[in-house]
Amino acid sequence: MDTGRTVETSAHWGTFLVDVAADGASVAARPHADDPDAAPAIGNAAAAHRHPSRVARPSVRRGWLEDGPGADDRRGDPDEPYVEVDWDTALDLLAAEYRRVRSTYGDAAVFGGSYGWGSAGRLHHAQSQLHRFLNRTGGYTRSVGDYSRGASLVLLPHLLGADGTLALRRRPVSWQHVADHTDLVVTFGGLRRSNTWVVPGGHARHRGSDLARGAAATTRFVALSAQRDDAWDELGAEWIGVMPGTDVTVALALLHVLVTEGLADEEFLATHCVGAEEVAAYVRGESDGVPKTPEWAEAISRAPAGALRDLARRMAAGRTLVNVVYAVQRGEAGEQAVWAALTLAAFLGQVGLPGGGFAHGFGSMGDYGVGLDDGRLPVLDQGRNPVPDLIPCARIVDLLTSPGGELPFDGGVLRLPDVRLVHWAGGNPFHHHQDLRRLRSAFRGVDTLVVDETHWTATARHADVVLPVASSLERDDVAAGAGDTRLRVSRAATAPYGEAREELWILGRLAERLGADHDEGLDARGWLERIYEEWRAAPGSPPAPDFARFWADGGLDLPASPYPPEDAAFAAFRADPVGAPLGTPSGRIELVSSTIGGFGLPDVGRHARWRPPTAWWGATDAATYPLHLLCNQPTHRLHSQHDMGAASASTKVAGREPVRLHPADAAARGIAAGDVVRVRSAQGSLLAGAVLSDALMVGVAQMHTGAWFDPSAPEVADCVHGNVNVLTRDVPTSTLTQATSGAHVLVEVERHDGPVPPVRAFEPPVFVGR
């Protein structure tokens, strides 16, 4: 292209270069030449930049504009028209609605639905901006936890303490520790290369694959997964097939071998753990009459008993690291797999040893295991929320549909407020949430839904007021992620699209109308300087130049100081469990938690157990829906971002999201590669393009999440583009954790021989006059 200039910008999939045409409008994106493993998602940026699905002007749904706030079944109708208005009109309407809701129903009637993945910048971070605005105008009902590891975030503090849980995320065993000290890594779930491309805040360069290659040169890997290619090739991982949702049985079988063959570390269990004897009795079958032998596990998991027995012996014979990927706990009773794997690591007795013990994140996030100190970064102060009401993020539909109801959570009971106004920014619940029929019904029941967005996503298409936001290519910011090597200037490549504005400006003007001060009289450049200088002056920050020099230099190298094994998670606790106890009631690893047992929950007991979920191959529903669908994160986009881009489009089949099937499963259904198929579950249906692969176990199908929702032909399917969330069930992991179970669902797949409707997911809505 005719390049006028080149700028460096950053996203959650890393830092990259943008070539801007001389006309200042069109752009091309490319990775840095020295990026060892650049993310394909970079290839989506150019098409998304000026795509027809961009939100050009403030827009109000005509039904809301004419009829006023209130429940409306027309929300989300593909043909529901919108009216474009000027900024003053949009903000005046919205300010009046905020005043009405807060004065009539109270501040808890506002829900701040921001999940935070919109921008990698430290200032233009949608979650921080929206929550700061809401806090300064009265407060809001908030969400807690996340969709990635929501079950673990509730469970692990009971077993490891709050600080131990944080250390497991911020200072785990690193790839270098594995390379130097580990004989065997056993991972529940795969170690996917594509997940190393993504870091909250992005990284200056992608280092995950190089670090993994270094570890693979000295360490053996075993992947317990339903997909052979779930671990990237460079690791040379041994694959033991495990049917989805049955990981707990495999962990218990490995424990059975350790217990019955005298391979458990009894001294470590006695000095560092609580409850080992109770767990051992359960594993031997003394408490329920069912010994958890490898043969028992094979009948449930289909993992060969001989392979499991051999694996347990190998794990006990050398330095072993037990890893659990986030996806394993995103299912019914998902916390049980994490609990069982931690218990397995404890019985091996290697927690806190260099390169040994337990990890929860390898293969799930690009910053996990880089081994660098996780230093403080510049941040926008969100202020304090005076409203105490909260909801686990995966239970938003319960919040919106059950005002005055109750929800058990972490041993207590949440009372659900009457939410009337939802303001969403920086995320797309049609990617993250399950059972889109329930989600759409919930959104149709509120008085007003407001969305700040760059594109006409499915969430925006359900909104009453849509505020156009400048994209990350259209605003200056600073960026860095945890364990990063550089704090970077992320420069605007072009002017904002249409009448889009920075959220700092949007929320600042809205706050003024509500008698509050959001931006304190500073523009974006003023705020960038302020948060940078506050960071520079804070104790523990590295030496740094003033803001002017930092900006001119394009960034600042951060200290790249690898922490040694003796400073990794649980090393101090291992060396001195009395002097450096964990933050649990006992100060030890609680393999048996009297606290959790004391909650008296019907579905979670005192220790890890096998509790058959309703979505697995042995369930009653499998007679109707015989394939277990795994719903993984996508490889060529982040979540649903830029699904219209070139990289994401390159993965489509017949213009739709692909579904992978084992050749035997496809043959039994008369399906060939490239066919358009209909995938259906008890919740809904979608169209997809068939891909055949023997990397899957028979009886397992796989789709990526994040295809834009397209309900334009409901007579054919609930989504004709392939959004898996029309299939998944909106049920929690458990009454303890209330996290998402959306990684698993039982389905049937059939060839679609009828008319194939066009994909309309990327079309903007119809605009009409007032």
ABEGO torsion letter per residue (X at the ends): XBBABBBBBBBAAEBBBBBBBAAGABBBBBBBAABABBBAAAAAAAAAAABAABBABBBBBAAAAAAEBEBBAABGBAABBBBBBBAAAAAAAAAAAAAAAAAAAEAAABBBBBAGAABABAABBAAAAAAAAAAAAGEBBBBBEBAAAAAAAAAAAAAAEAAAAAAAAABBBBAAAAAAABABBBBBEBBBAAAAABBBGEBABBAAAAAAAAAAAABBBBBBBABAAABBAAAGBBBBBBBBGAAAAAAAAAAAAAAAAGABBAAAAAAABBGAAAAAAAAAGAAAGBBBBAAAAAAAAGBBAAAAAAAAAAAAABBBBBBBBAAAABBBGAAAAAAAAAAAAAAAGABGBBGBEBBBGBGABAABGAGBBBBBBBBBBAEBBABABBBBAAAAAAAAABBGBBBBBGGBBBBBBBBABBBBBGBBAAAABBGAAAAAAAAAABABBBBBBABBBAAAAABABBBBBBBAAABBBBBBBBGBABBBBBBBABBBBEABBBAAAAAAAAAAAAGBBAAGGBBAAAAAAAAAAAAAABBGBBBBBBAAAAAAAGEBBBBBBBBBAAABBGAAAAABAAABBBABAAGBBBABBAAAAAAGBAABBABBBBBBBABBAABAAAAABABBBBBBBBAABBEABGAABAAAAAABBGGBBBBBBBAAAAAAAGBBBGBBBBBBBAABBBBBBBBBBAABBBGBBBBBBGBBBBAABAAABABAAGBAAAABBBBBABAAAGBBAAABBBBBBBBBABBBBBBAAABBBBBBBX
